[in-house]
Amino acid sequence: MLTLFLQPDSKGEEGDVRDLIVVRSNIQWEIGLSLKHNHFAVKHSRLAKNLDFGSKWFNLPCSQEYWSEVKPIFDYLEVESRKKTYWRDLPNKDDDVYVPLLNAFANEIRRSAAINPHVPRMMTEYLIGKFDFYKVVSVDKEKTTHIFSYNLRGTLNQSSRKANPKVKIPTADLPTRIVSLDLKPSSKTTAELYMDAGWQFSFRIHNAESRVKPTLKFDIKIIGSPISIVKIDCKWN
């Protein structure tokens, strides 16, 4: 007997990105699915004046250097927020807000990785999720459903008591080092992170509301992954 249940959105804040869980309670067997419609984003994390992203992402508090870099940016946004300014009316939000915040963010990740060599792995686990799962993305304009296997811990594709899987889903390696982290060429809103083992992420920063607030949101996407991440494309009739 299979049991299916939907998870609340709050689970994502705890690091469980799975939306639908399929469980066989009589044995230790389950499948988790992350379901997306017309987008491939993995996280929508934020940067804010008092938000310690380092502690949340890779269990290492942000340094004083980071707080010193971002303080004048968020102070400026707080002043404009009290004025009820709209983001569209800021004279130069790219160079005054987005670029310096992205640089401070990138600098802090590099500093943290120099202190703790496990930062690349822990950050990837935060971005991907604490549990193995299949990501299912339906794209209307392509009339295609994409299925990706994120088997980072070897818990997917398990045998039952009487049957073995017909297709073997390999376990993907987690990264051990940062190769490159910088602004995307010709962009003032996106940073790109390249690591070993084939992992690549983009971080596009944007304002989440029309009025200025001292907080910004990331649209984080996987732009490269190990060859051991199995991808299946299902065309619609």
C-alpha positions as CSV (number, residue, x, y, z in Angstrom):
1,M,0.0,0.0,0.0
2,L,1.2,3.5,-1.0
3,T,0.5,6.6,1.1
4,L,0.7,10.0,-0.7
5,F,0.8,13.3,1.2
6,L,1.4,16.9,0.4
7,Q,3.9,18.9,2.5
8,P,3.2,22.5,3.7
9,D,5.4,25.3,2.2
10,S,6.9,25.8,5.6
11,K,8.9,22.6,5.1
12,G,11.0,24.4,2.5
13,E,12.2,26.8,5.2
14,E,13.5,23.8,7.1
15,G,15.4,22.5,4.1
16,D,12.9,20.0,2.8
17,V,12.0,21.1,-0.8
18,R,9.8,18.1,-1.5
19,D,6.1,18.9,-2.3
20,L,4.7,15.4,-2.6
21,I,5.8,12.3,-0.7
22,V,5.0,8.8,-1.7
23,V,5.6,6.3,1.2
24,R,5.3,2.6,1.9
25,S,5.0,2.4,5.6
26,N,5.5,-1.3,6.0
27,I,9.1,-0.9,4.7
28,Q,11.6,2.0,4.8
29,W,10.8,3.2,1.3
30,E,9.7,6.6,0.0
31,I,9.9,8.9,-3.0
32,G,9.9,12.7,-2.8
33,L,8.8,15.0,-5.6
34,S,9.5,18.7,-6.0
35,L,6.9,20.0,-8.5
36,K,7.4,23.2,-10.6
37,H,5.4,24.9,-13.3
38,N,7.2,26.9,-16.0
39,H,10.3,27.7,-13.9
40,F,13.5,25.9,-12.6
41,A,14.3,28.0,-9.5
42,V,15.5,26.1,-6.5
43,K,15.3,28.7,-3.8
44,H,14.0,32.3,-3.2
45,S,16.3,33.2,-0.3
46,R,16.7,36.8,0.9
47,L,19.4,39.2,1.9
48,A,18.5,41.7,4.6
49,K,20.1,44.1,7.1
50,N,20.1,41.6,10.1
51,L,19.7,38.3,8.1
52,D,22.7,36.1,8.7
53,F,22.7,34.1,5.5
54,G,26.0,32.3,6.4
55,S,24.6,30.7,9.5
56,K,21.5,29.5,7.5
57,W,23.3,28.4,4.4
58,F,26.4,26.7,5.7
59,N,26.4,27.0,9.5
60,L,29.1,29.7,9.6
61,P,28.1,33.2,10.9
62,C,28.7,36.1,8.5
63,S,31.9,38.0,9.3
64,Q,32.2,41.6,10.5
65,E,33.6,42.5,7.1
66,Y,30.3,41.4,5.5
67,W,28.2,43.4,7.9
68,S,30.4,46.5,7.3
69,E,30.0,46.1,3.5
70,V,26.2,45.8,3.6
71,K,25.3,48.3,6.3
72,P,25.5,51.5,4.2
73,I,23.4,49.8,1.5
74,F,20.6,48.7,3.9
75,D,20.8,52.1,5.7
76,Y,20.1,53.8,2.4
77,L,17.2,51.4,1.7
78,E,15.7,52.1,5.1
79,V,15.8,55.8,4.5
80,E,14.0,55.4,1.2
81,S,11.5,53.0,2.7
82,R,10.5,55.6,5.3
83,K,9.9,58.0,2.4
84,K,7.7,55.3,0.7
85,T,9.9,55.5,-2.4
86,Y,9.2,53.1,-5.3
87,W,12.0,51.0,-6.6
88,R,11.5,52.4,-10.0
89,D,12.2,55.9,-8.7
90,L,15.6,55.1,-7.3
91,P,18.1,57.0,-9.4
92,N,20.7,54.2,-9.8
93,K,19.5,51.0,-8.0
94,D,21.8,48.7,-10.0
95,D,25.1,50.4,-8.9
96,D,23.9,51.7,-5.5
97,V,22.1,48.5,-4.4
98,Y,22.4,45.4,-6.5
99,V,26.0,45.3,-7.5
100,P,27.5,46.2,-4.1
101,L,25.2,43.6,-2.4
102,L,26.2,40.9,-4.9
103,N,29.8,41.7,-4.3
104,A,29.5,41.6,-0.5
105,F,27.6,38.3,-0.9
106,A,30.3,36.8,-3.1
107,N,33.1,38.1,-0.9
108,E,31.5,36.5,2.2
109,I,31.1,33.1,0.5
110,R,34.8,33.1,-0.6
111,R,35.9,34.1,3.0
112,S,33.8,31.4,4.5
113,A,35.1,28.7,2.1
114,A,38.6,29.7,3.0
115,I,37.8,29.1,6.7
116,N,35.8,25.9,6.3
117,P,36.5,23.6,3.3
118,H,33.0,22.1,3.7
119,V,31.2,25.3,2.7
120,P,30.7,24.2,-1.0
121,R,29.1,21.0,0.1
122,M,27.0,22.5,2.8
123,M,25.8,25.4,0.6
124,T,24.8,22.9,-2.1
125,E,22.9,20.8,0.4
126,Y,21.1,24.0,1.6
127,L,20.2,25.0,-2.0
128,I,19.2,21.6,-3.2
129,G,17.5,20.4,0.0
130,K,18.2,18.0,2.9
131,F,16.5,15.0,1.3
132,D,16.9,13.3,-2.0
133,F,14.1,13.8,-4.5
134,Y,12.9,13.9,-8.1
135,K,12.3,17.4,-9.5
136,V,9.4,17.5,-11.9
137,V,9.1,20.7,-14.1
138,S,6.3,21.2,-16.6
139,V,7.1,23.7,-19.3
140,D,4.0,24.8,-21.2
141,K,5.7,26.4,-24.2
142,E,7.8,23.3,-24.8
143,K,4.9,20.9,-24.1
144,T,7.4,18.9,-22.0
145,T,7.8,17.7,-18.5
146,H,11.4,17.5,-17.3
147,I,12.3,15.0,-14.5
148,F,15.6,15.3,-12.7
149,S,17.0,12.9,-10.1
150,Y,18.7,14.5,-7.1
151,N,20.2,11.4,-5.5
152,L,22.9,13.1,-3.4
153,R,22.8,10.6,-0.5
154,G,21.9,7.4,-2.3
155,T,18.3,7.1,-0.8
156,L,16.5,7.1,-4.2
157,N,15.8,4.1,-6.3
158,Q,15.6,1.7,-3.4
159,S,14.6,-2.0,-3.8
160,S,11.4,-3.3,-2.2
161,R,11.4,-6.6,-0.4
162,K,10.6,-8.5,-3.6
163,A,11.8,-6.3,-6.5
164,N,14.9,-4.5,-7.6
165,P,14.7,-1.2,-9.6
166,K,14.9,-1.7,-13.4
167,V,16.9,1.5,-13.9
168,K,19.8,2.4,-11.7
169,I,19.8,6.1,-10.5
170,P,23.4,7.0,-9.7
171,T,24.5,8.9,-6.6
172,A,25.7,12.4,-7.5
173,D,28.9,13.8,-5.9
174,L,28.7,17.0,-3.9
175,P,31.3,19.8,-4.6
176,T,34.5,20.3,-2.6
177,R,35.7,23.6,-3.8
178,I,34.7,26.9,-5.5
179,V,36.2,27.4,-8.9
180,S,34.7,30.8,-9.7
181,L,32.2,33.2,-8.1
182,D,31.6,36.5,-9.8
183,L,29.0,38.7,-11.5
184,K,27.6,37.4,-14.7
185,P,29.2,39.2,-17.7
186,S,27.2,42.3,-18.8
187,S,24.8,41.8,-15.8
188,K,24.4,44.0,-12.7
189,T,21.8,41.7,-11.1
190,T,23.2,38.2,-11.3
191,A,26.1,36.4,-9.8
192,E,27.3,33.0,-11.0
193,L,28.9,30.3,-8.9
194,Y,31.0,27.5,-10.5
195,M,32.2,24.6,-8.4
196,D,33.9,21.2,-9.0
197,A,31.9,18.0,-9.7
198,G,29.9,20.0,-12.3
199,W,27.8,22.2,-9.9
200,Q,26.8,25.6,-11.2
201,F,24.3,28.1,-9.7
202,S,23.1,31.6,-10.7
203,F,21.9,34.1,-8.1
204,R,19.6,36.9,-9.5
205,I,18.8,39.5,-7.0
206,H,15.7,41.6,-7.3
207,N,13.2,43.6,-5.2
208,A,10.2,41.6,-4.1
209,E,7.8,44.5,-3.8
210,S,7.1,47.7,-5.7
211,R,8.0,50.0,-2.8
212,V,11.5,50.1,-1.4
213,K,12.1,47.7,1.6
214,P,15.5,47.0,3.3
215,T,15.3,43.4,2.0
216,L,15.9,41.8,-1.4
217,K,15.2,38.3,-2.8
218,F,17.3,35.9,-4.7
219,D,16.0,33.8,-7.7
220,I,18.5,30.9,-7.5
221,K,18.7,28.5,-10.4
222,I,20.9,25.4,-11.2
223,I,22.7,26.2,-14.5
224,G,24.9,23.2,-14.4
225,S,24.9,19.8,-12.6
226,P,26.9,16.6,-12.5
227,I,26.4,14.1,-15.3
228,S,25.1,11.7,-12.7
229,I,22.0,13.8,-12.3
230,V,19.6,11.8,-14.5
231,K,17.3,13.9,-16.7
232,I,14.2,12.5,-18.5
233,D,12.2,14.6,-20.9
234,C,8.5,13.6,-21.4
235,K,6.8,15.2,-24.4
236,W,3.1,15.8,-24.3
237,N,0.8,14.6,-27.0
